[in-house]
Amino acid sequence: MAETERSFHRPGRRALLGGGAWALLAAGGARASGQQGFPSRPIRIIVPFAPGAINDTLARVIAERLAPVVNQPVIVENRPGGNATIGSRIAAAADPDGYTLLLISAAHAITAALAPDLPYDSIRGFTFVTRVARAPFLLVVNKDVPARSIQEFIAAARKQPDTYSFASAGNGSSAHLLGELLNTMAGIRLLHVPYKGTTPALNDVMAGQVSCTFSSYTGAQGAIKSGRVRALAVTSARRSAVFPDIPAIAEAGYPDYDLAGWWGILAPAGVSPAIVATLNKAFNQVLAQPELADKLAQEAVETSGSTPEAFRAHVEKEIAQYRQIIIRTGIKPE
């Protein structure tokens, strides 16, 4: 029995306290003991996306390595639908005991900016645990676009407004917002061409029907290797460690251009600071493993742990950025 528990059972201890005081003290001791023993049963990570994609892969490779760290099974549960809002709603409504977690992506911030009437508060409805990974998007152009660098592409688009176009997976998608941000910051007019998904969007870029798109590396790597598209830049503020030879759009004179893909872990609102600290330490211990970094690098994803406070500030900043783009351009979700 733990020392804190034994101390409540010393002879004469209860006699020195009134019944009410004893009940409060015992309850407080039980709560403290429960937090110190966390976790004492399996943890589940809700993934609000379908199995098979990078979101699911990321959750499973982290869960596999998290289990021996916390000495408990870590179960991944896919709850897709509603642009990730179904799984997010389930997680937000769960008991704030640290045993239900949620893997979110940058879509969490985009949805919050696009849809003010969500069934949960994207910030206050959750407890932030840590960011786990990041992956910039690539600006890729059709092989026949004459520009060989991001600077040349912007210069050409500025010289010929409404001549170059960019494809996206639909209104309000990541690629749509990234293209509109480039339009605003660079003072150019790339025409937006929405599609029903990333695959048809990239297919038409390869076919030369559209000039460019913003894609994940895993989505575009086949087209890049075949020479049907060229990667001009990454969308993060700095170059990616996974492909360091590709410059950032920020290097072309737009230092505030910084919107990349990312993933992180949330819990329901109200989880105790002690449990959050335990979870944060465990996740960051996993993320520091070199073999995990090597495995995710194959998907062009970088591990990227953080404090809970830094992760919350990052999500708040991105929601504000996306909201500004949406207001400025009048984007409406499909």
C-alpha positions in Angstrom: 0.0 0.0 0.0 1.3 3.5 -0.9 2.6 5.6 2.0 0.0 8.3 1.4 -2.7 5.6 1.8 -1.2 4.0 4.8 -1.0 7.4 6.6 -4.8 7.5 6.7 -5.0 4.2 8.6 -2.7 5.0 11.5 -4.3 4.3 14.9 -6.3 7.2 16.3 -6.2 9.2 13.0 -9.9 9.1 12.3 -10.7 9.9 16.0 -8.9 13.1 15.7 -11.1 14.3 12.8 -14.8 15.0 12.5 -16.8 12.8 10.2 -17.1 15.5 7.5 -13.5 16.5 7.6 -12.4 12.8 7.4 -14.6 12.3 4.4 -13.1 15.2 2.6 -9.6 14.2 3.4 -10.1 10.6 2.3 -11.7 11.8 -1.0 -8.8 14.1 -1.6 -6.3 11.2 -0.9 -8.2 8.9 -3.3 -8.0 11.5 -6.1 -4.3 12.1 -5.5 -3.7 8.3 -5.5 -5.7 7.9 -8.7 -3.6 10.6 -10.5 -0.4 9.1 -9.2 -1.4 5.7 -10.5 -2.4 7.0 -13.9 -2.8 5.2 -16.2 -4.2 2.0 -14.6 -6.2 0.8 -17.6 -6.2 1.0 -21.4 -6.1 4.4 -23.1 -8.0 4.9 -26.4 -7.0 7.4 -29.1 -9.9 8.4 -31.3 -9.0 9.1 -34.9 -11.8 11.1 -36.6 -10.7 9.8 -40.0 -11.1 6.5 -41.9 -8.4 3.8 -41.6 -5.6 3.7 -44.0 -4.5 7.3 -44.5 -1.6 9.1 -42.9 -3.8 10.2 -39.9 -4.5 6.6 -39.1 -1.0 5.4 -39.7 0.4 8.1 -37.5 -1.9 7.2 -34.6 -1.1 3.5 -34.8 2.7 3.8 -35.0 2.6 6.2 -32.0 0.2 4.0 -30.1 2.4 1.0 -30.6 5.3 2.7 -29.0 3.3 4.5 -26.3 1.9 1.3 -24.8 5.2 0.1 -23.2 5.9 3.6 -22.0 2.7 3.9 -20.0 2.6 0.1 -19.3 -1.0 -0.1 -20.6 -2.7 -1.0 -23.9 -3.3 1.9 -26.2 -6.2 1.4 -28.5 -6.8 3.3 -31.8 -10.5 3.8 -32.6 -11.5 5.2 -36.0 -14.6 7.4 -35.8 -14.7 9.1 -39.3 -17.3 11.4 -40.7 -18.5 15.0 -40.8 -15.0 16.3 -41.8 -13.7 14.9 -38.5 -16.4 16.5 -36.4 -18.0 13.1 -35.4 -14.9 11.7 -33.7 -14.1 15.1 -32.2 -17.6 15.4 -30.7 -17.3 12.0 -29.1 -13.9 12.9 -27.6 -15.1 16.2 -26.3 -18.0 14.5 -24.5 -15.9 11.8 -22.9 -15.0 11.7 -19.2 -12.0 14.1 -18.5 -10.0 11.3 -16.9 -7.2 11.1 -19.5 -8.2 7.7 -20.8 -9.9 9.1 -24.0 -7.6 11.1 -26.3 -8.1 12.6 -29.8 -5.7 12.8 -32.7 -6.3 16.0 -34.6 -4.8 17.4 -37.8 -4.6 20.8 -39.3 -8.2 20.2 -40.4 -9.2 20.9 -36.8 -8.2 24.5 -37.3 -9.7 24.8 -40.8 -13.0 23.4 -39.7 -13.1 25.8 -36.7 -12.5 28.8 -39.0 -15.1 27.7 -41.6 -17.9 26.4 -39.3 -18.7 28.6 -36.3 -21.6 26.3 -35.3 -19.7 23.2 -34.4 -21.1 20.9 -31.7 -18.0 21.6 -29.6 -15.6 24.5 -28.9 -12.4 23.7 -30.9 -10.3 25.4 -28.2 -12.2 25.5 -24.8 -13.8 22.1 -25.4 -10.5 20.3 -25.1 -7.4 19.9 -23.0 -4.3 20.2 -25.1 -1.6 17.5 -24.6 1.0 17.9 -27.3 1.7 18.3 -31.0 3.2 15.1 -32.4 4.2 15.7 -36.0 4.3 18.1 -38.9 4.5 17.9 -42.7 4.6 20.9 -45.1 2.6 20.8 -48.3 4.4 21.1 -51.6 3.6 23.6 -54.3 3.9 21.5 -57.4 3.5 22.7 -61.0 2.9 21.0 -64.3 6.1 20.1 -66.1 5.3 22.5 -69.0 5.0 25.6 -66.7 8.2 27.5 -67.6 9.0 28.7 -64.0 11.9 26.7 -62.4 11.7 28.4 -59.0 9.1 29.9 -56.7 10.4 33.3 -57.5 10.0 32.8 -61.2 6.5 31.4 -60.8 5.3 34.4 -58.7 6.9 36.8 -61.2 5.2 35.0 -64.1 1.8 35.0 -62.3 2.2 38.7 -61.5 3.0 39.6 -65.1 0.0 37.6 -66.4 -2.9 37.8 -63.9 -5.6 35.1 -64.2 -3.4 33.0 -66.6 -2.1 30.5 -64.1 -4.5 28.3 -62.0 -4.4 26.1 -59.0 -6.3 23.0 -58.2 -7.7 22.0 -54.8 -9.8 19.3 -53.2 -12.7 21.7 -53.0 -13.8 25.0 -51.4 -12.3 25.5 -48.0 -9.8 22.7 -48.4 -6.1 23.1 -47.4 -5.0 23.6 -51.0 -7.7 26.3 -51.5 -6.6 28.2 -48.5 -2.9 27.9 -49.3 -3.5 29.2 -52.8 -5.5 32.2 -51.6 -2.9 33.0 -49.0 -0.2 33.0 -51.8 -2.5 35.3 -53.9 -2.8 37.7 -51.0 0.8 37.8 -49.9 2.4 37.8 -53.3 -0.2 40.2 -54.9 -1.0 37.7 -57.7 -4.2 36.2 -59.1 -4.0 32.4 -59.5 -7.4 31.1 -60.6 -8.9 28.5 -58.2 -10.2 25.3 -59.7 -12.0 23.1 -57.1 -12.3 19.3 -57.5 -14.0 16.5 -55.6 -10.8 15.3 -53.9 -7.0 15.5 -54.1 -6.5 12.8 -56.6 -8.5 14.3 -59.5 -7.0 17.7 -58.7 -3.5 16.3 -59.0 -4.4 14.3 -62.1 -5.4 17.5 -64.0 -2.2 19.2 -62.9 -0.3 16.3 -64.4 -2.4 16.5 -67.6 -1.7 20.2 -67.9 -5.3 21.3 -67.4 -4.4 23.3 -64.3 -1.0 24.9 -63.6 -0.4 23.9 -60.0 -1.7 22.5 -56.7 -0.6 22.2 -53.1 -0.1 18.6 -52.2 1.3 16.3 -49.5 4.6 14.7 -50.6 3.1 11.2 -50.3 0.3 12.3 -52.6 2.6 13.8 -55.2 5.7 11.7 -55.0 4.8 9.5 -57.9 4.1 12.4 -60.2 7.3 14.2 -59.0 9.5 11.1 -59.6 8.0 10.6 -63.0 8.7 14.2 -64.0 5.1 15.1 -64.7 5.2 17.8 -62.0 7.9 19.8 -60.3 8.0 20.7 -56.7 8.8 24.4 -56.4 8.5 25.1 -52.7 7.2 23.9 -49.3 4.5 25.8 -47.4 6.2 25.9 -44.0 8.3 28.9 -42.8 11.5 26.8 -43.1 12.7 23.9 -45.3 11.7 20.4 -44.3 14.3 18.1 -42.9 12.8 15.3 -45.1 13.5 17.2 -48.4 15.9 20.0 -47.5 16.7 20.9 -51.2 13.2 22.3 -51.7 13.0 25.9 -50.6 10.2 27.4 -48.6 7.8 30.0 -50.1 8.9 32.2 -47.2 12.3 32.4 -48.8 10.9 34.2 -51.8 10.3 37.2 -49.6 7.1 36.2 -47.7 8.3 35.3 -44.2 4.8 35.1 -42.8 3.8 32.4 -45.3 3.7 29.4 -42.9 0.9 26.9 -43.1 1.8 23.3 -42.9 0.2 20.0 -42.1 0.4 18.9 -38.5 -1.1 16.5 -36.0 -1.5 16.6 -32.2 -3.2 15.0 -29.2 -6.2 16.5 -27.4 -8.2 15.2 -24.4 -11.6 16.4 -23.2 -11.7 19.7 -21.3 -11.1 19.4 -17.6 -8.4 16.8 -17.4 -6.2 17.4 -14.4 -2.8 19.1 -14.9 -1.1 16.1 -13.3 -2.5 13.7 -15.8 -1.8 16.1 -18.7 1.8 16.3 -17.5 2.0 12.5 -17.4 0.6 12.2 -20.9 2.8 14.9 -22.3 5.9 13.4 -20.9 5.0 9.9 -22.3 4.2 11.2 -25.8 7.3 13.3 -26.0 9.4 10.3 -24.8 8.0 8.3 -27.7 8.5 11.1 -30.2 12.2 11.3 -29.2 12.8 7.8 -30.4 15.1 7.8 -33.5 13.4 4.8 -35.1 10.0 6.5 -35.0 11.5 9.5 -36.7 13.0 7.3 -39.4 9.8 5.5 -39.9 7.7 8.6 -40.3 10.3 10.2 -42.6 9.3 7.6 -45.1 5.9 9.3 -45.2 7.6 12.8 -45.3 6.5 13.5 -41.8 8.6 14.9 -39.0 8.1 14.2 -35.4 7.4 17.4 -33.5 6.6 17.3 -29.8 5.7 20.3 -27.7 4.3 21.6 -24.4 0.5 21.7 -24.0 0.7 25.5 -23.9 2.7 25.8 -27.1 0.4 23.4 -28.9 -2.7 25.3 -27.8 -1.1 28.6 -28.9 -0.3 27.1 -32.3 -3.8 25.9 -32.9 -5.3 29.3 -31.8 -2.9 31.1 -34.2 -3.8 28.9 -37.2 -7.6 29.3 -36.6 -7.1 33.0 -36.6 -5.0 32.8 -39.8 -7.5 30.6 -41.6 -10.4 32.8 -40.5 -8.7 35.9 -41.9 -8.2 34.2 -45.3 -11.8 33.1 -45.3 -13.2 36.5 -44.5 -10.9 38.2 -47.0 -11.8 35.9 -49.9 -15.3 35.0 -49.0 -14.7 31.3 -49.1 -17.8 29.2 -48.3 -17.6 25.5 -47.4 -19.1 23.0 -49.8 
